[in-house]
Amino acid sequence: NLSPKGRGTFNKDVLGVEEISDKGKPLRLHLEDLPKDILVETVKMMSQNAMTLDGLWFRAVEDRWSQDKAVEMDENVWKRQVVVEGRRIKRLLGLKGEGPRDVVRAYNFLSSSWCMEWDYQEISPERIVLYYTHCTVQDSRVKQGIGEFPCKYIWLNIHSAFARAIDPTVKVRCEFAPPDPHPIDAWCRWEFYQDHTA
């Protein structure tokens, strides 16, 4: 399985919270000593924190200057960020960069991945379609009444930069993403495919 299941929501009732909250325990905690359930919930929360930070600074730039300026800066930052993350993930997992499977496997470890709900279809070893069924950013905007954000071209560039960091022969094509019309059960669909001419 290449993708996470379940929405990245923090569950405060996981086993071990009471022990960590015990006033008699040391205040400084180490990852190596944390129970597995706490580690899992911490990863989800950190992913959500990263997306919250992104949203807050985007809105700050948008409010101060304009949405166009916020989009320009957001895309520039994320294109660089996913390359850094991609290289670190590739090194961590020991990936050789062998096609779309390595790219999608690495996708699991992106800082934004664990607070989103996504899945994939493996059409062939050289073609995988990744799709989001829940998007924290879009859901939040709709809930706030400010409408869907037209993210298609930004994330086409960001996904392409990430794929290149894992395997330069993997290209990305967007099947649909806002502002495109989309079905109720999917925000966007991205095809990661091997291009042997690259």
C-alpha positions as CSV (number, residue, x, y, z in Angstrom):
1,N,0.0,0.0,0.0
2,L,1.4,3.4,-1.0
3,S,-1.0,5.8,0.7
4,P,-2.2,6.7,4.1
5,K,-5.8,6.0,5.1
6,G,-8.0,8.2,7.3
7,R,-8.1,11.9,7.9
8,G,-5.2,13.4,9.8
9,T,-7.1,14.4,13.0
10,F,-5.4,14.4,16.4
11,N,-7.0,12.0,18.8
12,K,-6.4,13.1,22.4
13,D,-7.8,9.8,23.7
14,V,-4.9,7.6,22.4
15,L,-3.2,5.2,24.8
16,G,-0.4,6.8,26.7
17,V,-1.6,10.4,26.9
18,E,-2.4,10.1,30.6
19,E,1.1,8.7,31.3
20,I,2.8,11.6,29.4
21,S,0.5,14.1,31.2
22,D,1.5,12.6,34.6
23,K,2.8,15.5,36.8
24,G,5.4,13.1,38.3
25,K,7.0,12.3,34.9
26,P,10.0,14.3,33.4
27,L,8.9,17.3,31.3
28,R,11.5,16.7,28.5
29,L,10.3,14.0,26.2
30,H,12.3,12.1,23.6
31,L,10.7,10.6,20.5
32,E,12.4,7.2,21.1
33,D,10.5,6.9,24.4
34,L,7.1,7.8,23.1
35,P,4.4,5.1,22.6
36,K,3.6,4.3,19.0
37,D,0.1,5.7,19.2
38,I,1.4,9.0,20.5
39,L,4.0,9.1,17.7
40,V,1.3,8.5,15.1
41,E,-0.9,11.2,16.4
42,T,2.1,13.6,16.7
43,V,2.9,13.1,13.0
44,K,-0.7,13.9,12.1
45,M,-0.7,16.9,14.3
46,M,2.7,18.2,12.9
47,S,1.4,17.8,9.4
48,Q,-1.7,19.8,10.3
49,N,0.5,22.4,11.9
50,A,2.5,22.7,8.7
51,M,-0.6,23.3,6.6
52,T,-2.0,25.8,9.2
53,L,1.3,27.8,9.0
54,D,1.1,27.8,5.2
55,G,-2.5,29.0,5.3
56,L,-1.8,31.7,7.9
57,W,1.1,33.2,6.0
58,F,-0.8,33.0,2.7
59,R,-3.7,34.9,4.1
60,A,-1.4,37.5,5.7
61,V,0.3,38.1,2.3
62,E,-3.1,38.2,0.6
63,D,-4.5,40.7,3.1
64,R,-1.5,42.9,2.9
65,W,-0.9,42.9,-0.8
66,S,-3.1,40.7,-3.0
67,Q,-4.1,37.1,-3.8
68,D,-1.9,37.2,-6.9
69,K,1.2,38.1,-4.8
70,A,0.3,35.4,-2.2
71,V,0.0,32.8,-5.0
72,E,3.3,33.8,-6.5
73,M,5.1,33.6,-3.2
74,D,3.3,30.4,-2.2
75,E,4.2,28.6,-5.4
76,N,7.8,29.7,-5.2
77,V,8.2,28.6,-1.6
78,W,6.5,25.2,-2.1
79,K,8.4,24.4,-5.3
80,R,11.6,24.8,-3.3
81,Q,10.2,23.1,-0.1
82,V,9.1,19.9,-1.9
83,V,12.5,19.5,-3.5
84,V,14.2,19.7,-0.1
85,E,11.7,17.3,1.4
86,G,11.9,15.0,-1.6
87,R,15.7,14.7,-1.3
88,R,15.5,14.0,2.5
89,I,12.7,11.4,2.0
90,K,14.6,9.7,-0.8
91,R,17.7,9.5,1.4
92,L,15.6,8.3,4.5
93,L,13.9,5.5,2.6
94,G,16.9,4.6,0.4
95,L,14.8,5.1,-2.7
96,K,16.7,4.7,-6.0
97,G,14.1,6.9,-8.0
98,E,12.7,4.0,-10.0
99,G,9.5,5.4,-11.5
100,P,6.1,6.5,-10.3
101,R,5.9,3.9,-7.5
102,D,8.9,5.5,-5.8
103,V,7.4,9.0,-6.2
104,V,4.1,7.9,-4.7
105,R,5.8,6.0,-1.9
106,A,7.8,9.1,-1.1
107,Y,4.6,11.2,-1.3
108,N,3.5,9.6,2.0
109,F,6.3,11.4,3.8
110,L,5.6,14.9,2.6
111,S,4.9,17.3,5.4
112,S,1.4,18.0,4.1
113,S,0.5,14.3,3.4
114,W,-0.7,13.1,6.8
115,C,-3.4,15.8,7.3
116,M,-5.0,15.1,3.9
117,E,-7.0,12.2,2.7
118,W,-5.7,10.7,-0.6
119,D,-5.5,7.5,-2.4
120,Y,-4.1,6.2,-5.7
121,Q,-4.8,3.9,-8.6
122,E,-1.9,2.0,-10.2
123,I,-2.8,1.9,-13.9
124,S,0.6,0.3,-14.7
125,P,4.1,0.2,-13.3
126,E,4.8,3.4,-15.3
127,R,1.5,5.2,-14.6
128,I,-0.1,6.0,-11.2
129,V,-3.1,8.3,-10.6
130,L,-3.1,10.0,-7.2
131,Y,-6.3,11.7,-6.0
132,Y,-7.5,13.7,-3.0
133,T,-10.8,12.9,-1.4
134,H,-10.3,15.4,1.4
135,C,-8.3,18.6,1.2
136,T,-7.8,20.5,4.4
137,V,-7.1,23.8,2.6
138,Q,-10.2,23.6,0.3
139,D,-12.5,22.3,3.0
140,S,-11.4,25.1,5.3
141,R,-12.0,27.8,2.6
142,V,-15.5,26.4,1.7
143,K,-16.3,26.3,5.4
144,Q,-15.2,30.0,5.8
145,G,-17.4,30.9,2.8
146,I,-14.5,32.2,0.7
147,G,-14.8,29.6,-2.0
148,E,-12.5,27.1,-3.6
149,F,-9.0,28.2,-4.3
150,P,-7.8,27.7,-7.9
151,C,-4.8,25.6,-7.1
152,K,-4.4,23.6,-10.3
153,Y,-1.4,25.2,-11.9
154,I,0.4,25.9,-8.6
155,W,0.2,22.2,-7.6
156,L,1.0,21.0,-11.1
157,N,4.3,22.8,-10.7
158,I,4.8,21.7,-7.1
159,H,4.0,18.0,-7.9
160,S,6.3,18.2,-10.9
161,A,9.1,19.6,-8.8
162,F,8.6,16.8,-6.2
163,A,8.5,14.1,-8.8
164,R,11.8,15.4,-10.3
165,A,13.5,15.3,-6.9
166,I,12.6,11.6,-6.6
167,D,13.0,10.5,-10.3
168,P,13.7,13.0,-13.1
169,T,12.0,10.7,-15.6
170,V,8.6,11.0,-13.9
171,K,6.2,13.7,-15.2
172,V,2.9,14.9,-13.9
173,R,-0.4,15.6,-15.6
174,C,-3.4,17.1,-13.9
175,E,-6.7,15.4,-14.8
176,F,-8.7,18.0,-12.8
177,A,-8.2,20.3,-9.9
178,P,-9.9,23.6,-8.8
179,P,-11.0,25.7,-10.6
180,D,-12.0,22.7,-12.8
181,P,-15.4,21.1,-12.0
182,H,-14.8,18.0,-9.9
183,P,-16.9,15.2,-8.5
184,I,-18.1,15.4,-4.9
185,D,-15.8,12.6,-3.8
186,A,-12.5,14.0,-5.2
187,W,-10.9,17.5,-5.2
188,C,-8.2,16.7,-7.7
189,R,-6.5,13.9,-9.7
190,W,-2.9,13.8,-10.7
191,E,-1.2,11.4,-13.1
192,F,2.4,10.5,-12.4
193,Y,3.9,8.8,-15.4
194,Q,7.3,7.7,-16.7
195,D,8.7,9.6,-19.6
196,H,11.7,7.7,-21.0
197,T,12.6,10.6,-23.3
198,A,13.4,12.8,-20.2
